[in-house]
């Protein structure tokens, strides 16, 4: 399993940054990608293009992860809820991804 943390710039300086905890615990399974509105990360785009990627995000059509649901890679938006909504809305490359919970 691979986890991309799509992180808002402001999250780097927050004491409550849970992404730092994920990196500390999961190590190499987690990759932090700073979100840039006009310049998406190439490695993240390549992973999406290869398939097997799901977005951990509360969409209306989010599917519940179960034994039959198989994804190799997950993207988690790491920021406040308001910033996460902005990141999702302004990142059209995330919209076709299946949302899971």
N, CA and C atoms as an extended XYZ file, in Angstrom:
303
Properties=species:S:1:pos:R:3:atomname:S:1:resname:S:1:resid:I:1 pbc="F F F"
N         0.839       -1.177        0.000 N   UNK     1
C         0.000        0.000        0.000 CA  UNK     1
C         0.884        1.239        0.000 C   UNK     1
N         0.458        2.227       -0.750 N   UNK     2
C         1.142        3.521       -0.813 CA  UNK     2
C         0.129        4.597       -0.444 C   UNK     2
N         0.563        5.573        0.339 N   UNK     3
C        -0.301        6.678        0.741 CA  UNK     3
C         0.365        7.988        0.361 C   UNK     3
N        -0.331        8.771       -0.454 N   UNK     4
C         0.121       10.128       -0.755 CA  UNK     4
C        -0.642       11.076        0.161 C   UNK     4
N         0.080       11.900        0.887 N   UNK     5
C        -0.542       12.974        1.668 CA  UNK     5
C        -0.450       14.231        0.830 C   UNK     5
N        -1.561       14.659        0.291 N   UNK     6
C        -1.615       15.884       -0.498 CA  UNK     6
C        -1.812       17.019        0.492 C   UNK     6
N        -0.731       17.682        0.831 N   UNK     7
C        -0.695       18.587        1.977 CA  UNK     7
C        -0.751       20.059        1.577 C   UNK     7
N        -1.610       20.782        2.271 N   UNK     8
C        -1.668       22.231        2.113 CA  UNK     8
C        -0.419       22.830        2.766 C   UNK     8
N         0.127       23.867        2.173 N   UNK     9
C         1.351       24.514        2.662 CA  UNK     9
C         1.259       24.902        4.135 C   UNK     9
N         0.092       25.392        4.557 N   UNK    10
C        -0.077       25.839        5.948 CA  UNK    10
C         0.041       24.691        6.947 C   UNK    10
N        -0.212       23.474        6.475 N   UNK    11
C        -0.190       22.307        7.362 CA  UNK    11
C         1.215       22.016        7.882 C   UNK    11
N         2.223       22.411        7.142 N   UNK    12
C         3.607       22.164        7.549 CA  UNK    12
C         3.957       22.818        8.882 C   UNK    12
N         3.296       23.920        9.194 N   UNK    13
C         3.650       24.698       10.377 CA  UNK    13
C         2.685       24.505       11.551 C   UNK    13
N         1.713       23.623       11.383 N   UNK    14
C         0.739       23.402       12.452 CA  UNK    14
C         1.237       22.359       13.444 C   UNK    14
N         1.042       22.643       14.714 N   UNK    15
C         1.429       21.683       15.754 CA  UNK    15
C         0.541       20.442       15.719 C   UNK    15
N        -0.649       20.578       15.151 N   UNK    16
C        -1.606       19.477       15.104 CA  UNK    16
C        -1.525       18.699       13.790 C   UNK    16
N        -0.413       18.782       13.088 N   UNK    17
C        -0.238       18.140       11.793 CA  UNK    17
C        -0.218       16.620       11.951 C   UNK    17
N        -1.328       15.975       11.623 N   UNK    18
C        -1.409       14.517       11.747 CA  UNK    18
C        -0.627       13.817       10.635 C   UNK    18
N        -0.375       14.513        9.543 N   UNK    19
C         0.427       13.938        8.466 CA  UNK    19
C         1.824       13.587        8.924 C   UNK    19
N         2.410       14.426        9.775 N   UNK    20
C         3.745       14.147       10.319 CA  UNK    20
C         3.727       12.858       11.134 C   UNK    20
N         2.638       12.620       11.838 N   UNK    21
C         2.492       11.386       12.610 CA  UNK    21
C         2.415       10.175       11.677 C   UNK    21
N         1.673       10.290       10.597 N   UNK    22
C         1.559        9.197        9.631 CA  UNK    22
C         2.925        8.860        9.040 C   UNK    22
N         3.706        9.874        8.705 N   UNK    23
C         5.042        9.656        8.158 CA  UNK    23
C         5.926        8.969        9.196 C   UNK    23
N         5.821        9.404       10.431 N   UNK    24
C         6.639        8.828       11.500 CA  UNK    24
C         6.314        7.348       11.711 C   UNK    24
N         5.044        7.001       11.652 N   UNK    25
C         4.625        5.625       11.917 CA  UNK    25
C         4.792        4.727       10.689 C   UNK    25
N         4.388        5.220        9.521 N   UNK    26
C         4.381        4.384        8.321 CA  UNK    26
C         5.632        4.516        7.460 C   UNK    26
N         6.450        5.509        7.740 N   UNK    27
C         7.716        5.683        7.031 CA  UNK    27
C         7.582        5.777        5.525 C   UNK    27
N         8.243        4.860        4.824 N   UNK    28
C         8.318        4.879        3.373 CA  UNK    28
C         7.013        4.596        2.653 C   UNK    28
N         6.001        4.162        3.374 N   UNK    29
C         4.698        3.912        2.747 CA  UNK    29
C         3.938        5.213        2.498 C   UNK    29
N         4.422        6.314        3.095 N   UNK    30
C         3.757        7.611        2.985 CA  UNK    30
C         4.660        8.581        2.243 C   UNK    30
N         4.074        9.285        1.297 N   UNK    31
C         4.816       10.327        0.598 CA  UNK    31
C         4.049       11.634        0.719 C   UNK    31
N         4.730       12.651        1.216 N   UNK    32
C         4.122       13.971        1.360 CA  UNK    32
C         4.308       14.735        0.058 C   UNK    32
N         3.193       15.249       -0.455 N   UNK    33
C         3.193       16.046       -1.674 CA  UNK    33
C         2.545       17.376       -1.333 C   UNK    33
N         3.280       18.455       -1.505 N   UNK    34
C         2.704       19.775       -1.259 CA  UNK    34
C         1.786       20.142       -2.418 C   UNK    34
N         0.581       20.566       -2.060 N   UNK    35
C        -0.402       20.946       -3.070 CA  UNK    35
C        -0.056       22.305       -3.648 C   UNK    35
N        -0.025       22.360       -4.967 N   UNK    36
C         0.147       23.618       -5.687 CA  UNK    36
C        -0.978       23.709       -6.698 C   UNK    36
N        -1.771       24.738       -6.595 N   UNK    37
C        -2.976       24.875       -7.420 CA  UNK    37
C        -2.683       24.814       -8.911 C   UNK    37
N        -1.632       25.469       -9.356 N   UNK    38
C        -1.373       25.565      -10.793 CA  UNK    38
C        -0.327       24.572      -11.295 C   UNK    38
N         0.279       23.817      -10.387 N   UNK    39
C         1.342       22.898      -10.804 CA  UNK    39
C         1.226       21.578      -10.035 C   UNK    39
N         0.354       20.667      -10.500 N   UNK    40
C         0.200       19.384       -9.806 CA  UNK    40
C         1.496       18.579       -9.813 C   UNK    40
N         1.697       17.800       -8.784 N   UNK    41
C         2.880       16.968       -8.629 CA  UNK    41
C         2.888       15.857       -9.688 C   UNK    41
N         3.980       15.752      -10.427 N   UNK    42
C         4.090       14.774      -11.520 CA  UNK    42
C         4.016       13.334      -11.014 C   UNK    42
N         4.652       13.052       -9.896 N   UNK    43
C         4.635       11.690       -9.354 CA  UNK    43
C         3.207       11.275       -8.981 C   UNK    43
N         2.464       12.195       -8.411 N   UNK    44
C         1.074       11.930       -8.050 CA  UNK    44
C         0.226       11.722       -9.312 C   UNK    44
N         0.412       12.569      -10.310 N   UNK    45
C        -0.321       12.428      -11.562 CA  UNK    45
C        -0.003       11.096      -12.249 C   UNK    45
N         1.260       10.680      -12.214 N   UNK    46
C         1.645        9.398      -12.803 CA  UNK    46
C         0.978        8.233      -12.086 C   UNK    46
N         0.914        8.294      -10.760 N   UNK    47
C         0.264        7.238       -9.984 CA  UNK    47
C        -1.220        7.153      -10.355 C   UNK    47
N        -1.861        8.303      -10.480 N   UNK    48
C        -3.284        8.335      -10.851 CA  UNK    48
C        -3.470        7.729      -12.240 C   UNK    48
N        -2.590        8.074      -13.156 N   UNK    49
C        -2.682        7.580      -14.525 CA  UNK    49
C        -2.524        6.053      -14.596 C   UNK    49
N        -1.701        5.491      -13.719 N   UNK    50
C        -1.469        4.043      -13.711 CA  UNK    50
C        -2.670        3.271      -13.179 C   UNK    50
N        -3.525        3.938      -12.403 N   UNK    51
C        -4.730        3.288      -11.888 CA  UNK    51
C        -4.518        2.667      -10.516 C   UNK    51
N        -5.584        2.128       -9.974 N   UNK    52
C        -5.521        1.513       -8.649 CA  UNK    52
C        -5.414        2.521       -7.520 C   UNK    52
N        -5.865        3.754       -7.780 N   UNK    53
C        -5.758        4.839       -6.805 CA  UNK    53
C        -7.155        5.266       -6.358 C   UNK    53
N        -7.315        5.465       -5.059 N   UNK    54
C        -8.577        5.962       -4.504 CA  UNK    54
C        -8.280        7.176       -3.627 C   UNK    54
N        -9.271        8.035       -3.503 N   UNK    55
C        -9.163        9.236       -2.690 CA  UNK    55
C        -9.918        9.030       -1.383 C   UNK    55
N        -9.220        9.148       -0.274 N   UNK    56
C        -9.865        9.082        1.037 CA  UNK    56
C       -10.456       10.457        1.305 C   UNK    56
N       -11.724       10.607        0.944 N   UNK    57
C       -12.375       11.912        1.017 CA  UNK    57
C       -13.880       11.686        1.107 C   UNK    57
N       -14.575       12.479        1.916 N   UNK    58
C       -16.013       12.252        2.132 CA  UNK    58
C       -16.900       12.794        1.008 C   UNK    58
N       -16.937       12.101       -0.115 N   UNK    59
C       -17.844       12.448       -1.210 CA  UNK    59
C       -19.201       11.797       -0.942 C   UNK    59
N       -20.232       12.305       -1.599 N   UNK    60
C       -21.563       11.704       -1.446 CA  UNK    60
C       -21.572       10.259       -1.912 C   UNK    60
N       -20.798        9.967       -2.947 N   UNK    61
C       -20.792        8.620       -3.502 CA  UNK    61
C       -19.620        7.776       -2.986 C   UNK    61
N       -19.054        8.134       -1.846 N   UNK    62
C       -17.948        7.372       -1.264 CA  UNK    62
C       -18.360        5.929       -1.016 C   UNK    62
N       -17.466        5.020       -1.370 N   UNK    63
C       -17.721        3.613       -1.104 CA  UNK    63
C       -17.012        3.207        0.178 C   UNK    63
N       -17.581        2.250        0.860 N   UNK    64
C       -16.987        1.742        2.093 CA  UNK    64
C       -15.934        0.716        1.705 C   UNK    64
N       -14.736        0.885        2.242 N   UNK    65
C       -13.688       -0.086        1.969 CA  UNK    65
C       -14.056       -1.412        2.625 C   UNK    65
N       -13.931       -2.470        1.877 N   UNK    66
C       -14.248       -3.793        2.392 CA  UNK    66
C       -13.258       -4.809        1.868 C   UNK    66
N       -13.550       -6.048        2.122 N   UNK    67
C       -12.653       -7.127        1.705 CA  UNK    67
C       -12.541       -7.232        0.188 C   UNK    67
N       -13.574       -6.851       -0.534 N   UNK    68
C       -13.544       -6.974       -1.992 CA  UNK    68
C       -13.028       -5.716       -2.683 C   UNK    68
N       -12.837       -4.650       -1.947 N   UNK    69
C       -12.344       -3.400       -2.515 CA  UNK    69
C       -10.819       -3.405       -2.489 C   UNK    69
N       -10.214       -3.285       -3.656 N   UNK    70
C        -8.754       -3.356       -3.719 CA  UNK    70
C        -8.202       -2.121       -4.419 C   UNK    70
N        -7.429       -1.370       -3.693 N   UNK    71
C        -6.682       -0.248       -4.255 CA  UNK    71
C        -5.256       -0.376       -3.771 C   UNK    71
N        -4.321       -0.031       -4.621 N   UNK    72
C        -2.910       -0.107       -4.260 CA  UNK    72
C        -2.423        1.186       -3.621 C   UNK    72
N        -3.071        2.293       -3.986 N   UNK    73
C        -2.621        3.616       -3.576 CA  UNK    73
C        -3.803        4.449       -3.123 C   UNK    73
N        -3.553        5.224       -2.075 N   UNK    74
C        -4.575        6.132       -1.567 CA  UNK    74
C        -4.000        7.542       -1.520 C   UNK    74
N        -4.880        8.504       -1.749 N   UNK    75
C        -4.521        9.916       -1.606 CA  UNK    75
C        -5.375       10.467       -0.483 C   UNK    75
N        -4.737       11.129        0.452 N   UNK    76
C        -5.417       11.765        1.573 CA  UNK    76
C        -5.053       13.240        1.565 C   UNK    76
N        -6.057       14.100        1.544 N   UNK    77
C        -5.806       15.541        1.598 CA  UNK    77
C        -5.549       15.904        3.051 C   UNK    77
N        -4.355       16.404        3.318 N   UNK    78
C        -3.930       16.724        4.686 CA  UNK    78
C        -3.995       18.232        4.890 C   UNK    78
N        -5.064       18.669        5.558 N   UNK    79
C        -5.279       20.090        5.816 CA  UNK    79
C        -6.532       20.236        6.677 C   UNK    79
N        -6.942       21.466        6.925 N   UNK    80
C        -8.211       21.677        7.620 CA  UNK    80
C        -9.339       21.283        6.663 C   UNK    80
N       -10.553       21.090        7.190 N   UNK    81
C       -11.678       20.722        6.321 CA  UNK    81
C       -11.909       21.775        5.247 C   UNK    81
N       -11.842       23.041        5.623 N   UNK    82
C       -12.076       24.117        4.650 CA  UNK    82
C       -11.008       24.097        3.552 C   UNK    82
N        -9.752       23.929        3.947 N   UNK    83
C        -8.669       23.873        2.959 CA  UNK    83
C        -8.795       22.615        2.091 C   UNK    83
N        -9.207       21.497        2.689 N   UNK    84
C        -9.382       20.250        1.937 CA  UNK    84
C       -10.451       20.418        0.863 C   UNK    84
N       -11.526       21.092        1.205 N   UNK    85
C       -12.585       21.339        0.217 CA  UNK    85
C       -12.055       22.178       -0.940 C   UNK    85
N       -11.255       23.181       -0.624 N   UNK    86
C       -10.667       24.032       -1.656 CA  UNK    86
C        -9.727       23.224       -2.538 C   UNK    86
N        -8.879       22.418       -1.919 N   UNK    87
C        -7.948       21.587       -2.681 CA  UNK    87
C        -8.722       20.666       -3.615 C   UNK    87
N        -9.750       20.022       -3.093 N   UNK    88
C       -10.535       19.100       -3.929 CA  UNK    88
C       -11.210       19.841       -5.081 C   UNK    88
N       -11.842       20.941       -4.789 N   UNK    89
C       -12.561       21.695       -5.829 CA  UNK    89
C       -11.632       22.206       -6.923 C   UNK    89
N       -10.413       22.586       -6.552 N   UNK    90
C        -9.486       23.197       -7.509 CA  UNK    90
C        -8.518       22.195       -8.137 C   UNK    90
N        -8.690       20.918       -7.844 N   UNK    91
C        -7.796       19.891       -8.383 CA  UNK    91
C        -8.603       18.922       -9.231 C   UNK    91
N        -8.825       19.280      -10.468 N   UNK    92
C        -9.685       18.482      -11.345 CA  UNK    92
C        -9.161       17.059      -11.542 C   UNK    92
N        -7.870       16.834      -11.369 N   UNK    93
C        -7.306       15.497      -11.519 CA  UNK    93
C        -7.772       14.545      -10.419 C   UNK    93
N        -8.319       15.085       -9.315 N   UNK    94
C        -8.850       14.242       -8.240 CA  UNK    94
C       -10.286       13.811       -8.493 C   UNK    94
N       -11.019       14.559       -9.266 N   UNK    95
C       -12.466       14.338       -9.444 CA  UNK    95
C       -12.836       12.982      -10.033 C   UNK    95
N       -12.084       12.422      -10.985 N   UNK    96
C       -12.470       11.103      -11.512 CA  UNK    96
C       -12.162        9.933      -10.572 C   UNK    96
N       -11.369       10.171       -9.549 N   UNK    97
C       -10.975        9.084       -8.646 CA  UNK    97
C       -12.152        8.596       -7.819 C   UNK    97
N       -12.189        7.294       -7.529 N   UNK    98
C       -13.213        6.816       -6.593 CA  UNK    98
C       -12.910        7.347       -5.198 C   UNK    98
N       -13.941        7.795       -4.506 N   UNK    99
C       -13.796        8.244       -3.128 CA  UNK    99
C       -14.142        7.079       -2.209 C   UNK    99
N       -13.350        6.902       -1.173 N   UNK   100
C       -13.587        5.809       -0.233 CA  UNK   100
C       -13.603        6.337        1.193 C   UNK   100
N       -14.259        5.540        2.030 N   UNK   101
C       -14.274        5.869        3.458 CA  UNK   101
C       -14.119        4.598        4.260 C   UNK   101
